[in-house]
Amino acid sequence: MFALVRTSIRFFVLGFVAGTLLAPRSGAETRRMLGEKLTVMANQILELAALPPIESRTAAHNGGESRARRAGSSGTNAPSSS
């Protein structure tokens, strides 16, 4: 049973690496996209655990969503009245 799981994980990792290396995008664009997706997934996991979200570096530099979150509510899931 564990041998099957170990083999499945090994082939998943090999496929992921091969897919990433042979992607039709440039390396910098692929790394940026993967970083954004990992940040979104981490925020979703933290949201499920009711912890404060990780702020994206680009949002902090561009004055995006991170400023609105700091100025907004203190992390409750209740809808705001404004």
N, C-alpha and C positions, 0 to 999 in steps of 0.2 A: 504494500500500500504506500509506504513512504518512498519507495523507489520510484513509483509512478509519479508522485507529487514532485519529487526532486527532479525527475526527467522533464516534467511539464514546465517547471519553473526555469530550468536550464534552457529549454527551447524557446520559451517566451522571451527571456533576456537576450538570447542570440538573435531572435527575430526583431526585437525592438532596436538593438544596436545596428543590425543590418538595415532596417528601415530608416533609421535616423541618418546613417552614413550615406545612403543612396537617395535621400529625399531630394526633390527637385528645387528646393529653396537653398539659399546660401546658408553657411554655418551660423553666422551671426543672427540671421532672421529666425532660424530654427531654434537656437538657444533662447532668444527673446520670447518666442512663442511658447516654448516649453516652460520657461520661467513664469510666464503669465498664467499658464494653465495650472502649474503647481501651486501658485499663490491662490488662485481661485479655489482649488480643491482643499488647500489648507484652511482657507477662510470658511468653507462649507463645513469642514470637520469641526473647527472651533465654534462655529455657530451652533452646531448640534450639541456641542459640549457646553454651550452658554459662556464662552470665554470671549474676550475682546478680539476683534479681527486684526490680522497683520496688514499694515498699510503698505500699498504698493509704492515703490520708489518713484515711479514715473508720476503717479498721482500727487505725491508730495512735492515734486519739483514743478509740476505744471499747474499747481493750485486746483487740482481736481477734487475728487471725491474725499480725500483725506481731510481737507479743511472743513468740508461740510459735516463730516462725522465728528470732528473735534468741537465744532460750534453747535452741533445738534444735541440729541438726547444722550444720556449716559449709558447707552448700550441696551436699553430695554427693547423688547419686540413689540410693544404697544404702538399703534399708529399715532402720529403726532396730530395735533389740532391745527397746525398751520398749513 
